[in-house]
Amino acid sequence: MAIKLTDIVTVMKDKWTYGDKFFGYTEEFNDNHKTFYPSLLITPPDSVFPEVGLDNGWENYTFEVYFSDLYNRTAQANESIEQRWENLQDLGTEWLDNFLKYYQAEAPITGFLEDESVSIERNKEVANDQLVQIKMTFTWRVLSKCFRPQSTYPNQISGLTSWLRADSNVTFSIPTKKVSAIGDSSENSNGVSQADKDFQPIRHTYGGALDKTRISFDGVNDYLVSDNNCPITGNDLTMFYVGKSNATSAVSQRVIGYRDSAGGGTDRLNFGIQNTGRVWFKVIDDSNNGGSLISSISDLGTVNHIASARVEDTNFYLRYNNNTEVSGSFTFSNNNGFTLAPFTIGSVELGAVGTHWDGDIQEVIIYNRALSKFETDKVVDYLNKKYKIY
């Protein structure tokens, strides 16, 4: 399994049990502040892939780690500086030993110390001689990344008509974070937009592996409208979204909505959360035939999740995360597709009341055909690797 820098730092901190631990560029080395000594400071490492090849996934991180302990007047009166330095060095080498053992306890070994890379330096005159400090430098070689392609991206599968991502090609106001447009990453110009500031959702930027960039909808007014009419030109389709609902009770909400303006306002396509709190996919044709599927998982969609739905002839399929796909067969014929109105993100139609998405949307992917199960799994795999959902 690949090891990331965040994993390494977590283990490093966990193996230091004596005082405060920090990861960053500076620490206030001063006994008049609130640092609990002896302390550990891990500075951001240099890193390099020494050789890059298809199967070469090893990365070399060079760390500078500082171990510090108080040596104020009280300590000076009771312990010699060489003894305190020796004790601190013992703690540092014990920490390194435990850190190394963590990754080398299992076969195959996923990380190891580069030969003769460890150096230890005693720093003098730290914080006006109130501290003793040891600087440890070493190179840690870890299985970090394989350079063979690991994901199939949505645009590598035919039939992609719209690909909307919160982290790419978004137009928004920097002061207010309100989103006015999301460009189409499928390069088909089927992006979405919203000119009215009162109806614009808010973009929250990247905040870590478990908090990817997202667009938040208020559940009352916010929605985005496709720049063109819905690009589903035939009976079959496939859709994906990644999102999370903020609902505290079971209410009907839409991530993707379509309503045929020429059909008297009848719902034609809903994809989101049903009022039972389950992920819901509903499609109706021009003759009011069709059907709906509801996920077997009931959590109100309040955890970040992947939903996928597809129509193949008269067969409907719906999947929530990696759970078993639910399916059904319905009377349904819509060979002229869904092309008479725009589709919406965050609502069922333009200005619809009571169906707005209350929560986050991170990605929406639409295909103008029914993907095979193998292809569907590939897209779900891409989304799961990106958002780390299950």
N, C-alpha and C positions, 0 to 999 in steps of 0.2 A: 504494500500500500504506500502511495506517495506521502512524503512528509513535507508539510508546509512550515514556513517560518512561524506562523501563529502556534502551531503544535509544539515546535521546539521551545519557544519562549514559555509556553504554559508548563512544560516539563521542567525547564530550568527554574522557574519560580517555585514550583511544587517541591523541588528537592532542596530548597533553602528554607530551613525551619527555625533559624536563630533570631532573625530580626526582620526589618522591612526589606522589601524587594521591589526594584524598579526596572522598567524597560524604557529607555529614552536617552536623551543626550546629556542631561544635567541632573545632578542631585545636590541639594544644599548641604554640603559637608560642614556642618556647624553644630556644636552641641547646644546652642541656644535655641535651636529649632526642634521640631517634634519628631525627627527621625528616630526610629528605634534601632539601636545598634546591637550587634554587628549587622551591617546592611550589605545588600547585594545590588549592584547596578550593572545591568546588561545594556551595552550600547548597540544600536542598530548595526548589523554586520555588513561587511563587504561580501559579495558573493560572485561566483563565476562558475559557468559550466566549462570545465577544463578542456573537454573534447565533446563536440556536438555530432551525434550520429542518430540514426533512426531508433536504435535501441539504447542509446546512452541517456539514462535518466539521472545521472549522479551530479549533484551540485555541491560545490565547496563553499561553505560559509566560514568566514574568518571573524571571530568574535573577540572583542575586548571587554573583559568583565572585571569590575572593580569590587573588592571586598574592603570594607572600611569598619573601623572600630574606634570608639572613643579613647583618647589618651589625655584627658584633662588633668587638672592638678591633683584631684583625688586619686586617679589611677596612677599618676606619676609617683605619688607618695607610697604606693603599695605594690607596684609591679614594675620591673625594668622594661624598657622599651623593647629590648631584644626578645624578652619572654612574651610580651603582648604580640609582637610581630610573628613569633613562632606559633603562638596559639591561633592567630588569624590565618596563617598559612595552612595549618592543619585543617581548619574549617573549610578553606577554599579547596584544598585537594580532596577532602572527603566529599564535598559537594560535586566536584567534577567526576569522581568515581561513581557516585550514585546516579548522576546524569547519564554517564556512559552505559552503566549497567541496565538502565531502563530500556534502551534500544537494542541491547545485545543479548537480552534474556531469551529472545525467541529466534528460531531459524526460519527463513534465512535472515541474516543480519541486515537491517535497513539503514544503519548509520554507524560510522566508526571514525576514530580520530586519525587524522593524517599523521604519518610517522614523523616524530621529532618536531611536531608543530607547536608544542606547548612551551611557552616562555613565561616566566614569573619575574615581575619587577616590583621592588619595594619603593613606593613613592614617599619622599620626604617633604616636609614643609607643606602639609595639607591642612588647610583651615587654621593657619597660625599655630601649627604644632599641636592642635587639639585632637587630631585624629592620627591613627596609623592606617596605612592603606596599601593594599597589594593589587597590582594590575596583572591579570592573567590573560594571555593571548593564545588562542589555539584555532586550528582549522578543523571543522567538523564536516565530514563528507556524508551526504545523505541521499537516499533514493528520492529524488524530488519530482522528476517529470520524465515521461517517456515522449520522445519526439515523433512517434507514430501517431497519426490522427486518432483522437480518442472519441470524437463526437461526429455525428452527421448533423449538419446544420440545416435549418428549414429550407434555405434556398438551394440546397443540393437535392431536393426532392421535387419532382415536377408538379405543376398545378398550383404553386403558391401564388396567391393573388394579393394578399395583404399581410404585412408583418410589422406590428407596432410594438416598440420597446420603450420602456420608461427611461432606460439608460442611454438611449441613442437617438439622435436626430429629433430632439424635442425643442420647440420654441416656447420659452417661458420668460416671465419678468423676474429679473434677479431680486429686486426688493420684495416683491409679494409672493414669488414662486408660483404664480398662477400660469397655467398652461394654455396657450392659445393654439398650438398645433403639434401633432406628432407626424413626422414624415414616414413614408412607407419604405421599409427596408427591403421589400421584395422588388423595388424599382418599377412597380406598376402604377405609381402615382395614386394609390388608394389609401392615402393617409387620412387623418381626421383632424378637425379643427373646431374652434369655438371663438367667435368674435366678441360675444357678450361677456364682459368681465364678471358679471354676477353669476354666470353659469360655468365659469372655468374652474377645473379641479386644481389641486396644488401638487407640485413636484417636490418630493423629499429626496435629497441626493444620497449617494452611497454612504453607508455607515458601518461597513464590516461584512464579513462573510454571511452572517445571519440577518443582515439588514440591508439588502440590496436596494438600489434606487427604485422608488415606487411613486405612483401617482394616486393621490387620495381624493376620493369623491365624497361629498357631504351627505348623500342620501336624500337630499331635498331638491336641489336645483342643478347640480353639476352633471354635465354630459358633453360628449364630443360627437361630431357628425362627420361622416365620411365625405371626402371631397368630391367623390363621384357616386353614382348609384351603386348599390351593392353588386359586387362582381361575380355572384354565383349565377352562372348562365344556364345551368341545367338542373336535373333532379338531384344529383349527387353532390355531396360537400363533406368537408372535414374542418373542424374548428378546435382550437386549444386556447386556454387562458391560464395564467398564473395570477392568483389573487388571494385576498383575505377580507372577510366581512367583519365589520365592527358591530353587527347586530347583536343585541342582547336578548332578543326574542325572535320567534319565527315569523319572518316577513318576506314577501315576494320581492326579489331584486333581480336586476339584469346587468350582466357584464356586456353581452352583445345582444342587440335588439334590432328587429326589422319589422316594419309594418307596411304592407302594400297600400300606397296612397290611392290606387285605383280600385281597391277591393273593399271600400266602405270602412276602412279602419280596423279590419279584423287582424288579430295577431297572426303573423306569418312565421316568425322565428324568435324564440326566446332561449337564451343560454345564461344561466346564473343560479340563483338560489330560489327554491320554491317556498311557499309559506309553511311548509313542514320543517324547514331548516335543512333540507337536503339539496345537493346539486341537481339541477333540473335542466332538461333539454326538451324543447317542444317545437315542432314544425307542422305548419298547416299549408295545404296547397290551395290553388284557386277555387277548388270546389268544396272547400271547408273539410277536406279529408286530411288525415295525418294522425299524429299521435305524440305522446310524450314519454320520456323515461326519467326516473328518479333514482339517484344513487342510493345504495343500501347503507351508506355511511351517513349518520346524522350528527353533525357537530356545528350546525349553523354556518359552516364555512369559515369559522372564526380562527382557524389556523391557516397559515400560508399553504396553499394547495394547488395542484395541477388538475385541471378538468379537460377531458377530451371528448368530443362527440363527432359522430359521422353518420351520414345517410348513404346507403348503397341500394339503389332501386327502392324496394319497399321495406328494407331492413334498417333499423335504427340501432346505434350503439352508443353507450355512454360509459366513461371510466373516470374514477376518482383516484388520483395518485396511482399507486401500484396495486390497487384492489382489483378484484375480479370484474371484468367488463360485464355490464348488464345490457341486454338486447331485447328487441321486440320487433314484430312484423306488423305493418299497418296498411290499410288502404291508402295509397299515396301515389300521386302522379303529378309531377311539376316540371315537365320538360322545358318550359319557358323560363325556368329559374326564378331568381329573386332580383330582378333588375329594374323595377319600376320606382324605387325609392332609395335614398341613402340608408346605410346601416348606422347604428349609433353605438357608442361605447359608454356604458354607465347608465343607460335608460332604454326603454322599449321603443320609444319614438321621440320625435321632436317635441319637447315640452310636456311629455307624459307625466301624470301625477301619480305618486304612490308606488312607483316601480324603480326608483333610482337606486343605484348602487351606493351603499354606505360602507366604505372601506377602501382597500388598496387594490390597484391593478398594476401588474408589473410587465406583463407580456400578453399579446393577443396574436394568434396565427390563424390564417384562413386559407384553405385550399379549395379550388374550384373542381374538386373530384373527391371520390371516396378513396382514401388511402387504404392500403392493405394493413393487416394487423402488424406485419413486420415493419412497415414504414411508420405506422402510428407509434410503435414502441421506440423507434429511433428518435422521433421528435420528443416524446416524453422523456427519454434518456437524456437528450440535450438539455431540456428544461430542468431536470432533476440535478444534473451535474452543475448547472449554473446556479441554481437557487438552494441546493442542498436541503431538499424538503423531506426526503425519507431515505 
